[in-house]
Amino acid sequence: MGASANSLINRPILASIHTQAFQHNLNRVRGLAPESKIWAVIKARAYGHCFDAALKGLASTDGFALLDIQDAAWLREHGWEGRILLLEGLFHENELDLAQELHCDLVVHSEAQIEWLERYADKVHKPTSVFLKMNTGMNRLGLKPAAYRTAFHRLHAAGYRMHHMTHFANADQVSQQPTVGSQQELFNQTIEGLEGPTSLANSAAILWHRNALGDWVRPGIMLYGASPTGLHADIEDAHLKAVMQLHSEIIGIQELQAGERIGYGGRYVALEPMRVGVVACGYADGYPRHAKDGTPVWIHDGKSGGVICPIVGRVSMDMLTVDLRNAPRAKIGSVVQLWGDQVPVDQVAHMSDTIGYELLCAVAPRVPVKII
């Protein structure tokens, strides 16, 4: 997403980012993890919501966690004075000076990174905070437990301020191996007797495993009002708010007779006379091409407010088509919400065989953004 909402806009599509919803969701995290500090995870341009909005809406967080050191520089340039955690650490040894200048905390997950930090400590006597990452069963990044304690002592001896970190593979599932309990037990056994704060919990653990939080929690998707499982029903009791609302308008209406087909490939066949609305949103805007017939959209239907209507026919590059039988007063110019507070992004994702994370991150640069 890139174009300014204040520039000349011809197409009606718009992604509005609601900073009060950010603050609400952050407050929910604090309520669920009152004893923990919070790393607000804003990688992937704040899950597609843009850094400007995240900096404004999440300003009361204890720290921001992200991937790229250039994004850390952006935060500093725009006034953020709190802590910043580089979630994958450094990708090259020559980034150490910049990380030091920006006062970044570093995740360390490999032997190469340990060696970089040891060499750097010999030159610079300004200890950096390190979150040493343990692989407790996810088998993505991190040191195996057998190598962890040695790595800890090496970095501690070099003068770094040490923290302990791991990441849960299945906090959104009850019985899938490895379980949260087994990973937490291995983690605790390995760090026994070692000083330093801990960081364990992602959004799913914050929501459903509050005995496994640690001193720092790392909420991601829940800050944006979507579900770690991909199912909106799983977070209804959490009372989160959608931060992004993707809107467009009806730009055309077709009157179909029974037997007529809609769109490329004629996937949907009208079973009776029906009105079909054409909406200015397609896969080039980031809407999923594989959205099935029946995927919900919300349409403003005159004085009665809004109603949910189903998609019919295949999503094309710039348009999608909607069954208007539930919205008899809908007309050209009627507002449509593709996802947001009326249509959870997880519902759209579920009907498209993906997860809300992907849809939020995939909104295209051509979609204008308005920060509210």
C-alpha positions as CSV (number, residue, x, y, z in Angstrom):
1,M,0.0,0.0,0.0
2,G,1.5,3.3,-1.0
3,A,-0.6,6.0,-2.6
4,S,-1.7,8.8,-0.3
5,A,-5.4,9.1,0.4
6,N,-5.1,12.8,-0.1
7,S,-4.0,12.5,-3.7
8,L,-6.4,12.5,-6.6
9,I,-8.3,9.2,-6.5
10,N,-10.4,7.9,-9.3
11,R,-11.1,4.4,-8.2
12,P,-13.2,4.1,-5.0
13,I,-11.1,1.4,-3.2
14,L,-9.6,2.5,0.1
15,A,-7.8,0.8,3.0
16,S,-8.5,2.8,6.2
17,I,-6.3,2.0,9.2
18,H,-7.9,2.7,12.6
19,T,-5.3,3.7,15.2
20,Q,-7.8,3.5,18.0
21,A,-8.3,-0.1,17.2
22,F,-4.5,-0.6,17.5
23,Q,-4.6,0.9,20.9
24,H,-7.6,-1.2,22.0
25,N,-5.9,-4.4,20.9
26,L,-2.7,-3.4,22.7
27,N,-4.8,-2.8,25.9
28,R,-6.3,-6.3,25.5
29,V,-2.8,-7.7,25.4
30,R,-1.9,-5.9,28.6
31,G,-5.0,-7.2,30.2
32,L,-4.2,-10.8,29.3
33,A,-0.5,-10.5,30.2
34,P,-0.3,-7.9,32.9
35,E,3.0,-9.0,34.3
36,S,4.8,-9.0,31.0
37,K,6.4,-6.3,28.8
38,I,5.3,-6.2,25.2
39,W,7.1,-6.4,22.0
40,A,4.6,-5.2,19.4
41,V,5.5,-7.1,16.2
42,I,5.3,-4.9,13.2
43,K,7.3,-6.9,10.6
44,A,6.1,-6.9,7.0
45,R,5.2,-3.1,7.1
46,A,3.1,-3.8,10.2
47,Y,1.3,-6.7,8.6
48,G,0.5,-4.5,5.7
49,H,-0.9,-1.7,7.8
50,C,2.1,0.7,7.3
51,F,4.5,1.9,9.9
52,D,3.1,5.4,10.3
53,A,-0.2,3.9,11.6
54,A,1.6,1.4,13.9
55,L,3.8,4.0,15.4
56,K,0.8,6.2,16.1
57,G,-1.6,3.5,17.3
58,L,0.9,1.3,19.3
59,A,2.9,4.2,20.8
60,S,2.4,2.9,24.3
61,T,4.0,-0.5,23.7
62,D,7.3,-1.3,25.5
63,G,9.1,-2.0,22.3
64,F,8.7,-2.8,18.6
65,A,9.9,-6.0,17.0
66,L,10.6,-6.2,13.3
67,L,13.0,-7.8,10.8
68,D,14.9,-5.2,8.8
69,I,17.4,-2.8,10.3
70,Q,16.3,-0.2,7.7
71,D,12.9,-0.3,9.4
72,A,14.5,0.2,12.8
73,A,16.2,3.3,11.3
74,W,12.8,4.6,10.1
75,L,11.4,4.3,13.6
76,R,14.3,6.3,15.1
77,E,14.0,8.9,12.4
78,H,10.3,9.3,13.2
79,G,10.8,9.8,16.9
80,W,10.6,6.3,18.5
81,E,12.9,6.3,21.5
82,G,11.9,3.0,23.0
83,R,13.4,-0.5,22.5
84,I,13.6,-2.2,19.1
85,L,14.1,-5.9,18.6
86,L,15.5,-7.3,15.4
87,L,13.6,-10.7,15.3
88,E,16.0,-12.5,13.0
89,G,19.1,-10.6,14.3
90,L,21.6,-9.4,11.8
91,F,22.0,-10.8,8.3
92,H,25.5,-9.5,7.8
93,E,28.4,-8.7,10.2
94,N,28.8,-5.3,8.7
95,E,25.4,-4.3,10.2
96,L,26.7,-4.3,13.8
97,D,27.8,-0.7,13.8
98,L,24.4,0.5,12.7
99,A,22.6,-1.8,15.1
100,Q,24.7,-0.3,17.9
101,E,24.0,3.2,16.7
102,L,20.2,2.5,16.6
103,H,20.3,0.9,20.0
104,C,18.7,-2.3,18.8
105,D,18.2,-5.5,20.8
106,L,19.3,-8.5,18.7
107,V,17.9,-12.0,18.4
108,V,20.8,-14.4,18.1
109,H,20.0,-17.8,16.6
110,S,23.1,-19.1,14.9
111,E,26.8,-19.9,15.5
112,A,27.7,-17.3,12.8
113,Q,25.9,-14.5,14.7
114,I,27.6,-15.5,17.9
115,E,31.0,-15.2,16.3
116,W,30.2,-11.8,14.8
117,L,29.2,-10.6,18.3
118,E,32.3,-12.0,19.9
119,R,34.5,-10.2,17.4
120,Y,32.5,-7.0,17.8
121,A,32.8,-7.1,21.6
122,D,36.6,-7.0,21.3
123,K,36.3,-3.7,19.5
124,V,33.4,-2.0,21.1
125,H,32.8,-1.9,24.9
126,K,29.1,-1.0,24.7
127,P,27.2,-4.2,25.5
128,T,24.1,-4.8,23.4
129,S,21.0,-6.6,24.6
130,V,20.8,-10.1,23.2
131,F,17.8,-12.4,23.0
132,L,19.4,-15.8,22.5
133,K,16.9,-18.0,20.7
134,M,16.4,-21.7,21.5
135,N,15.0,-24.2,19.1
136,T,12.6,-26.2,21.3
137,G,10.9,-28.1,18.5
138,M,9.7,-25.7,15.8
139,N,12.9,-26.4,13.9
140,R,13.1,-23.1,12.1
141,L,15.6,-20.7,13.8
142,G,17.4,-21.2,17.0
143,L,20.1,-23.2,18.8
144,K,19.4,-26.7,19.9
145,P,19.3,-27.1,23.7
146,A,22.6,-29.0,23.7
147,A,24.4,-26.0,22.3
148,Y,22.4,-23.3,24.1
149,R,24.2,-23.0,27.4
150,T,27.6,-22.8,25.9
151,A,26.4,-20.1,23.5
152,F,24.9,-18.2,26.5
153,H,28.2,-18.3,28.4
154,R,30.2,-17.1,25.4
155,L,28.0,-14.1,24.9
156,H,27.6,-13.3,28.6
157,A,31.4,-13.5,29.0
158,A,31.7,-11.0,26.0
159,G,29.7,-8.5,28.0
160,Y,26.2,-8.8,26.4
161,R,23.0,-8.3,28.3
162,M,21.3,-11.7,28.0
163,H,17.7,-12.7,27.5
164,H,16.2,-16.1,26.7
165,M,13.8,-16.7,23.8
166,T,11.9,-19.5,22.1
167,H,8.9,-19.7,19.7
168,F,5.9,-22.0,20.0
169,A,5.1,-24.1,16.9
170,N,1.5,-25.0,17.9
171,A,0.1,-22.6,20.4
172,D,-3.0,-22.4,18.3
173,Q,-3.6,-26.2,18.5
174,V,-4.2,-28.3,21.5
175,S,-2.6,-31.7,20.8
176,Q,-0.3,-31.1,17.8
177,Q,3.3,-32.0,18.6
178,P,5.4,-30.3,19.9
179,T,2.9,-28.9,22.4
180,V,3.3,-25.7,24.2
181,G,3.9,-27.6,27.4
182,S,6.7,-29.8,26.0
183,Q,8.4,-26.8,24.5
184,Q,8.1,-24.8,27.7
185,E,9.4,-27.6,29.8
186,L,12.5,-28.1,27.6
187,F,13.1,-24.3,27.6
188,N,12.9,-24.1,31.4
189,Q,15.2,-27.1,31.9
190,T,17.8,-25.7,29.5
191,I,18.0,-22.2,31.1
192,E,17.9,-23.3,34.7
193,G,20.4,-21.4,36.7
194,L,21.1,-18.9,33.9
195,E,20.3,-15.2,34.5
196,G,18.2,-13.1,32.2
197,P,14.5,-12.3,31.3
198,T,12.5,-14.6,29.1
199,S,10.4,-14.2,26.0
200,L,8.1,-17.0,24.8
201,A,4.5,-16.1,23.9
202,N,3.2,-15.1,20.5
203,S,-0.5,-14.1,20.0
204,A,-1.8,-17.6,20.3
205,A,0.0,-18.2,23.6
206,I,-1.2,-14.9,25.0
207,L,-4.7,-15.8,24.2
208,W,-4.7,-19.5,25.2
209,H,-1.6,-20.4,27.2
210,R,-1.2,-17.7,29.9
211,N,1.0,-19.9,32.0
212,A,3.6,-19.7,29.2
213,L,4.1,-15.9,28.7
214,G,7.6,-15.0,30.0
215,D,8.9,-11.6,30.9
216,W,8.3,-10.3,27.3
217,V,5.4,-11.3,25.1
218,R,5.4,-10.9,21.3
219,P,1.9,-10.2,20.0
220,G,1.5,-10.0,16.3
221,I,-1.7,-10.9,14.5
222,M,-3.9,-10.1,17.5
223,L,-2.8,-6.5,17.5
224,Y,-4.4,-6.2,14.0
225,G,-7.6,-7.8,15.1
226,A,-7.3,-11.1,13.4
227,S,-7.1,-14.7,14.6
228,P,-3.9,-16.8,15.0
229,T,-5.9,-19.9,14.0
230,G,-7.4,-18.3,10.9
231,L,-10.9,-18.7,12.3
232,H,-12.6,-15.6,13.5
233,A,-14.8,-17.6,15.9
234,D,-11.7,-18.5,18.0
235,I,-11.1,-14.8,18.9
236,E,-14.7,-13.6,19.4
237,D,-14.3,-13.8,23.2
238,A,-11.1,-11.8,23.1
239,H,-13.0,-8.7,21.9
240,L,-10.3,-7.5,19.5
241,K,-11.1,-4.9,16.9
242,A,-10.2,-5.0,13.2
243,V,-7.6,-2.3,12.5
244,M,-7.8,-2.4,8.7
245,Q,-11.1,-1.8,6.9
246,L,-11.0,-2.4,3.1
247,H,-13.8,-0.5,1.3
248,S,-14.8,0.1,-2.3
249,E,-18.1,0.8,-4.1
250,I,-20.4,-0.8,-6.6
251,I,-19.5,0.5,-10.1
252,G,-22.0,-1.5,-12.2
253,I,-25.1,-3.6,-11.9
254,Q,-26.3,-6.4,-14.2
255,E,-29.8,-7.9,-14.4
256,L,-29.4,-11.6,-15.1
257,Q,-31.9,-14.3,-16.1
258,A,-31.9,-17.9,-15.0
259,G,-29.2,-19.8,-16.7
260,E,-26.9,-16.9,-17.4
261,R,-23.3,-17.2,-16.2
262,I,-21.0,-14.7,-14.5
263,G,-17.4,-13.8,-15.1
264,Y,-14.4,-15.6,-16.5
265,G,-15.0,-19.3,-16.9
266,G,-18.7,-18.9,-16.1
267,R,-18.2,-20.5,-12.7
268,Y,-21.5,-19.2,-11.3
269,V,-24.8,-19.9,-13.0
270,A,-27.9,-17.8,-12.0
271,L,-30.7,-20.1,-10.9
272,E,-33.3,-17.4,-11.0
273,P,-33.5,-13.8,-12.1
274,M,-31.1,-11.8,-10.0
275,R,-29.2,-8.5,-9.7
276,V,-25.4,-8.7,-9.6
277,G,-23.2,-5.8,-8.4
278,V,-19.8,-5.2,-9.8
279,V,-17.3,-4.0,-7.2
280,A,-14.1,-2.1,-7.9
281,C,-11.7,-4.6,-6.2
282,G,-9.8,-7.5,-7.7
283,Y,-6.8,-9.6,-7.2
284,A,-4.5,-6.8,-8.4
285,D,-5.6,-5.0,-5.2
286,G,-4.7,-8.0,-3.1
287,Y,-8.2,-9.6,-2.9
288,P,-7.8,-13.4,-3.2
289,R,-8.5,-14.7,-6.6
290,H,-9.4,-18.0,-5.2
291,A,-12.3,-16.6,-3.1
292,K,-15.2,-19.1,-3.4
293,D,-18.8,-18.3,-4.3
294,G,-20.4,-17.3,-1.1
295,T,-17.5,-15.3,0.3
296,P,-19.1,-12.5,2.3
297,V,-18.9,-8.8,1.6
298,W,-20.9,-6.1,3.3
299,I,-23.0,-3.7,1.3
300,H,-24.6,-0.5,2.4
301,D,-28.3,-0.9,1.4
302,G,-29.8,2.5,1.8
303,K,-31.6,3.6,4.9
304,S,-31.7,0.0,6.3
305,G,-28.0,0.1,6.9
306,G,-25.8,-2.7,5.6
307,V,-26.2,-6.4,4.8
308,I,-24.0,-9.3,4.0
309,C,-24.0,-10.5,0.4
310,P,-22.1,-13.3,-1.2
311,I,-19.6,-13.2,-4.0
312,V,-20.6,-15.0,-7.2
313,G,-18.3,-15.8,-10.0
314,R,-14.5,-15.7,-10.2
315,V,-12.6,-12.7,-8.9
316,S,-10.8,-10.9,-11.8
317,M,-7.9,-8.5,-11.8
318,D,-9.8,-5.3,-11.0
319,M,-13.4,-6.4,-10.2
320,L,-15.5,-8.9,-8.3
321,T,-19.2,-9.6,-8.6
322,V,-21.7,-9.9,-5.8
323,D,-25.2,-11.3,-5.5
324,L,-27.5,-8.4,-4.6
325,R,-30.6,-10.3,-3.8
326,N,-30.0,-9.5,0.0
327,A,-29.6,-5.8,-0.9
328,P,-32.5,-4.7,-3.1
329,R,-31.7,-1.0,-2.5
330,A,-28.1,-1.2,-3.4
331,K,-27.1,0.9,-6.4
332,I,-24.1,2.2,-8.3
333,G,-22.0,4.1,-5.7
334,S,-23.2,2.0,-2.7
335,V,-20.3,1.4,-0.3
336,V,-18.9,-2.1,0.0
337,Q,-16.7,-3.5,2.8
338,L,-14.4,-6.3,1.6
339,W,-13.1,-6.9,5.1
340,G,-13.0,-5.0,8.4
341,D,-15.4,-4.5,11.3
342,Q,-18.4,-5.9,9.4
343,V,-16.6,-8.8,7.6
344,P,-13.7,-10.3,9.5
345,V,-10.7,-10.8,7.3
346,D,-10.5,-14.3,8.7
347,Q,-13.8,-15.2,7.1
348,V,-12.6,-14.0,3.7
349,A,-9.4,-15.9,4.1
350,H,-11.2,-19.1,5.2
351,M,-13.3,-19.0,2.0
352,S,-10.1,-18.6,0.0
353,D,-8.1,-21.4,1.6
354,T,-5.6,-19.1,3.3
355,I,-5.2,-17.1,6.5
356,G,-5.9,-13.5,7.4
357,Y,-2.2,-12.8,7.8
358,E,-1.7,-13.3,4.1
359,L,-4.5,-11.1,3.0
360,L,-3.5,-8.2,5.3
361,C,0.1,-8.4,4.2
362,A,-0.8,-8.7,0.5
363,V,-2.9,-5.5,0.0
364,A,-1.4,-4.0,-3.1
365,P,0.6,-0.8,-3.4
366,R,-2.0,0.7,-5.7
367,V,-4.6,0.7,-2.9
368,P,-4.8,4.1,-1.2
369,V,-4.4,4.3,2.5
370,K,-6.0,6.5,5.0
371,I,-4.8,6.6,8.6
372,I,-7.6,7.4,11.0
